Amino acid sequence: MKLPQWPGDARSFVTFLVSGGIGALVNILLRIALNQIMPFALAVALSYPVGMITAFLLMKFLVFDRRNRPIIHEFARFALVNVVSFTQVTKPFAWALPEVGLCSVNV
């Protein structure tokens, strides 16, 4: 995939945003599909890691410099940040939906 030639930092930043956006899109679309066959909370819990892995792989190969560390160590650090983020987002989200009458979520 050939990306436009921009100054290094601008290109990396845009690629970072696009990679994260694609990961989020995978997460959302999979969650919508899974929600058709399972409860909302389970669909969120299953789609989140798929979106996270998608974002990691895109960022690993398109954004960040190659490292000599094993990929499992890099993924573990990436996953830790995302798991903390997931817990920060899930609780308020689970509380807010029933408050506005959208659904009942037990997380």
N, C-alpha and C positions, 0 to 999 in steps of 0.2 A: 504494500500500500504506500503510494507516494504522497506525502503531505506537502503543503505549500512551504516554500523557503522563507521563513521569518527569522528574525534574530533569535538566537538560542533560547533565551529565557521566555520570550513570548510564545514561541512554538511549543516549548515544554508545558507552559501553563495552559494553553488552549488544548493540547493533547491530554493533559491531566483532567481538565474539565469534561472533555468529550468522553474519555475513558470512564470517569465516575458517573457521567450521565447515562452511558450505555449500561453500566452495572446496575444503576437505579432502575432503568427501564426494564431490564431483564427481571429484576426483583418484582416490580409492580405488575408486569404482564403475567409472570408466573403466579404471583399471589392471586390475581383475578381468576386465572384458570383453575388453580387449586381450590379456590373458594367455592367453586361450583360443585365440588365433590367432598368437601370437608369443612369443618368449622373454621371461622375466620382466624382465630388465634393460631391454630395449627398451620393454616396456609401461610401466615406471616412467618412463623418459625421455620418452615421448610423453604420458603422462597428466599429468605434473607441470606442464608449461606451461599445459595447459587448465585445471587447478584454480587455478593462479596467476592466469591472466587472469580467471577467474570471480570470484575473491576481489578482485582489483583493481577490476573494474567495480562490484561490489557496494559496496565501501568508498568508491570514488570518488563514487558517486551517493547513497549512504545514510548514510555516516559522516562523511567529512571535508568541511570547508568548501570552497566553490568557490574556485579559484585562477585567476589570469589567465595562468598558464603554459600552454604547449601540452600537450595530453594525452600526447604522445609523451615529453616530458621527465619528466612525473610517472611514466609507466609505466617509463621507463628506470631511475629511482631505485628504484622498487618491485621491478623485475625484478632489479636488482643485489643488493639485500638477499636476495631469494629464491634467486638462483643461488648466492650464498655459503652460504646455509642448506642448499641442496640438496647441495652438495659436502660440507658438514659432516655431514649425516645419511646420505648414500649410502654412504660408505666403511665406517663402523662397521656399518651395516645389512647391507651385502654380506658383511662378515666374519662377523657374528653368525649369519646364517641357516645357512650350512654347519656352523658349530660346533655348533649344536643339532640338526643333521640334517634341517632343513626343505627345503633346496634348495641347489643350487650356483649361485652368481651370479658372473659375471665383469663387474666394473664398472671 
